[in-house]
């Protein structure tokens, strides 16, 4: 951090009195400050700094938002308890995945500026650093939580409890003492206590990676495998902690014979043991053979200088195990190809019907379908996750202004204008491509006119109108519609009232037989009842259908090819069944495999469908549009996702072979914060795709080790249609319910070959500190283009 940023952060540590507003408009003055040790924002309802009632918010879970832009601020603004002119004094700190907020008012603009800039920097540091830096910050935070008396020291008993309760490391007192005595922490030994940096060093000894040392041994042509910095693994010191399966023992034949009496520790140099590093030529060979990257010696030298932390490594241009770990944990060596993650690389000039579109169902909800809140913040969170189609259920408001309402439930209404304003602010924050507003219209004619006024007033010329849409014969491309708002809804004018609409179409409301002209001219994508594929052939390209989950699955089972051909020209939206009152989601893959553009999901739910949706749309820079593969776009396609032996496959395809080795994992989280028992993890890999590709395999269980389990388990898969295939990795605990501990989904064609780390996500697709280390080999990839 430069001096100016340091000055700002120092001021945040000193703290400031700010006015906190509550949703009902009441206010109270409190004291806010940053605790750098815990990496938290601290709030005390009193204006005095040190009180027992202090509330702490981890910075990594926070988001700062300037101005009067949160749900709470908008409600208070509407009530008249704050003025728009105070926007330059206001800001919000969102937490709990954006569901809650601290809504604050500063005394002057300078104070507000200091807090916004300082928090943005600290939050960026919390989540935007390299993985190893994040890990050190995480360990420092755990240390400070355990440091009850705040003296910067933990006794050995406190360290042992911290390792057991927070880090999945359960050792007997004898085992702990044996490991501690073998360390190079001479000062800590004399003191009998550890400082934070000594604790991190000690933890790094426990998490030594023999599987990385094996890579160095393989390429350095050493006659025996030595440990980096002479560190043994925890399995060597504590035999009952056997974390290396029999399949790996042959890989590391010398580890169990290491002399533990000699001192060891991370402070030792990489040259202290023969064969403990790779030369520049050996790194070049490793990158070519394993990572499939052809680099010059100059480029390899730059890699070594970038990643090897030791002075000797940089001077001798040699890569030790610490440097190898840093390199393999870097962003460019993650499982997903960097160009897929960081760039919009796909052709965005095809008609919009040729893309899968990231779509939300009942976007206004933040819990289940019956109780909870209806909020604009739910739209903000969906848009920030790349959503490109949101839903609004419009009803008459009691005060004459339309509201967003989930009818016949206990969920409170939300003001439509507030929600539209929030959508406008974040519509294109993650993607420049068009945003669909799916209107389910239950308003009277009078309030429909107000809806039209709101839309024009808020979105103005960015609305893609019915006149523009009707002037084309096919849908324009996402590139042509950049920055546009596309309104999707039913248009039922008086001249069409004799039409017999289907009761199965959720978008038709018999109580609303007429759509006012002012609103109709804004609807570019007309929701039309689906009456079969032959009738649909006569539709205009602007006509779109909403299908219930059960009806869509019936078409997939019996008319898959017709559905694929239909979706080449028309937009189809599929929504969850009515029985899903718990906000569970429809199965996505079969719908995507038949070209359905909009698979509407409950974004607030953490389930397999949302994991796959996150994986699918993390591709193409998370812009919310993924170009469907050619087999779903070709006019003469004969492809059917239900057939394993179709003529198409036999004539044009040979299966691709995927060899996937699940090597190890690091820092697997506990089942929950209250559970003190260590986890016994295993890994399940499941292939999602066409029927002939679907498969799953799992590793053995490693008992009582969430710290650094090693499986070295080889899996083999045969894949016919890789462009429709996603892989899902799940780390589970071998308890009664096989609790999910971390997960990650990725499109098959976005995977890199070689040694890769996967940063595991929680059930809501937020990153955790856990990683999974794998080796990927893809054979016959020329057939996957």
VENNORRA-V262805 format. One line per field, one symbol per residue. ss: DSSP state (H for helix, E for strand, - for the rest). phi: phi as a letter, one per 40 degrees, with the letter a starting at -180 (. if undefined). A space follows every 50 residues. Layout:
BEGIN
ss=???
phi=???
END
This chain:
BEGIN
ss=--HHHHHHHHHHHH-EEEEEE-----EEEEEEEEE----EEEEE------ ----EEEEHHH-EEEE----HHHHHHHHH----HHHHHHEEEEEE----E EEEEE---HHHHHHHHHHHHHHHHHHH---HHHHHHHHHHHHHHHH---- ---EEHHHHHHHHHHH------HHHHHHHHH----HHHHHH-EE-HHHHH HHHHHH---HHHHHHHHHHH-------HHH---HHHH------E-HHHHH HH--HHH------------HHH----EE-HHHHHHHHHH-------HHHH HHHHHHH---HHHHHH--EEHHHHHHHHH-HHHE-E-HHHHH-------- EHHHEEEEEE----E--------E--HHHHHHHH----EEEEEEE----- --EE---------EEHHHHHHHHHHH--------EEEEEEE---HHHHHH HHHHHHHHHHHHE--HHHHH------E-------EEEEE----HHH---- ----------------HHHH--EEEEE-----HHHH------EEEEEEHH HHHHHHHH-HHHHHHH-----EEEE-------------HHHH-----EEE E------HHHHHHHHHH--HHH--EEE--HHHH-------------HHHH HH---EEEEEEEEEEE--------------EEEEEEEE--HHH-EEEE-- ---------EEEEEEEEEE--HHH-EEEEEEEE------EEEEEEEEHHH E--EEEEEEEE-----EEEEEEEEEEEEE-HHHH-
phi=.ccccdccccccccgacbcbcbdcgcaacbbbabbcccfbcbbbdccccb bcccbbbdccbbabbcgcbcdcdccccccgcabcccdcbcabbcaffgcb abbbbccacccdcccccccdccccccbbcddccccccccccccccccccf cgbbcccccccccccbbgbbbcdccccccccccccccccccgabcccccc ccccccbdbcccccccdcccfccacbccfgcccccccbdccccbcdcbcc cbcbdcbccccccaicccccccbcgcabcccccdcccccccfbcbccccc ccdcccbcccccccccfbbccccccdccccccbcccddcccbbcbccbbc dcccbcbcbbbfdccbaccbbhbbbcccccccccbgcbabbbccbccccg bcbcaccgbccccbcccccccccdcbdbcbaccdbcbccbcbccdccccc dccdccccbfcccccccccccbbbcccdccbdgbbbcbacbbcdcbcccc ccccccccbccbcbbccccdccccbccbccbhcccccccccccbbbbcdc cccccccbbcccccccccbbcbbbbcccccccgcbccccccccbgccbcc bcccbcaccccccccdcccfffcgbbcccdccbccbcbcbccbcbcddcc cbbbcccbbbbccabbfccccacccccccbcbbbbbcbicdcccaaaacc cbcfaccacbbfbcbbbbbcbccbcbbbcbcbccccbfdcbiaabacdcc ccchcbcbccbcccgccbccbbbbbbbbbgccccc
END
